[in-house]
Amino acid sequence: MAILIVDDSLSSRRLNKVLLESGGFTDILFAQSATEAFKVLDERCENGRQAVDLILMDIVMPDVDGIEACYMIKQNKDTLDIPIIMVTSKTEKEELQLAFAAGAVDYITKPLNRIELLARVRSALKFKNEIDCRKARELELLEVTRQMEAANETLYNLTLRDGLTGVGNRRHFDDVLTHELSRSKREKNPLSLLMIDIDFFKLYNDTYGHLQGDDCLCMVALTAQNTLKRPGDCLTRYGGEEFSIILPNTNSVGAYEIAEQIRVAIENLQIPHVASKCKDTVTISIGVSSFKPGEDASPTDLIKQADQALYQAKETGRNRVSTFES
């Protein structure tokens, strides 16, 4: 426990030291003025925490008196929790009221009495310890709260991820499509939706097994994700072998170009698919629907339109992109 004695009288400082040491206090600091006390406090400050536990402050001092010094210490966030006991030869109520108003927790009159001094010092240090313990508990609580918030965020993000491919899941798709369509209407920007289906994927599973089928799904998802260029483009696994891509601020022409790039990228993987009735490698079919500013479309409308375009792509030979035409 470090105690700082602030007194312009050398004899008073020495007497304080002797009395405190008789009570077992050994970490004792000295300052003969308020200005010197501020320097001591600055030097003892470690990582924002004051390494001084109590100040015995004389009221009557040259330049800055004890009451003003007390007020200044209490205005500093690094020192405001240090209890201050005023040491004075004056007992006028007005002066004591000013001292307490400045932040002092107690006072003791000169000449000092050993028993009284030690009792008041121990009481103030107990008060300081309680403050430190409370602050430590508050910091622990804040850290626990931060960790819980981080864990909850992680758990929430996991609920939006497809466990196999790592891309967004159907819940994420629904949330993003609703949000992006509302924003497109508000900002009068286009929005496009791609619905992607792996051609003859059931036959692929029957031929190569479900484990290899899972690998195929992951390869398709990764390739589609790598083909997208903008952070706002959202790839999700819609269900089974179906994927969807939400393309904010993209019209039907731009969406078709992106869809074609993805189709070609999947075809270039050259994943064998001997059971396919389209080609001897894995291919995809894509349906495109788009929202135009000024239209009154809902998320369900866009999904139905993209599904119709996907059906058209399948009916006309698969391994192709089809755009919905109203």
Buried (B, 14 or more C-beta within 10 A) or exposed (E): BBBBBBBBBEEBBEBBBEBBEEEEBEEBBBBBBBEEBBEBBEEBBEEEEBEBBBBBBBBBBEEBBBBBBBBBBBEBEBBEBBBBBBBBEBEEEEBBEBBBEBBBBBBBBBEBEEEEBBEBBBBBBEBBEEBEEEEEEEEEEEEEEEEEEEEEEEEEEEEBBBEEBEBBBBEBBBBBBEBBBEEBBEEEBBBBBBBBBBBBBEBBBEBBEEEBBEBBBBBBBBBBBEBBEEEEBBBBBBEEBBBBBBBBBBBBEBBBEBBBBBBEBBBEBEBEBEBBEBEEBBBBBBBBBBBBEEEEBEBEBBBBBBBBBBBBBBEEEBBBBBBBEE
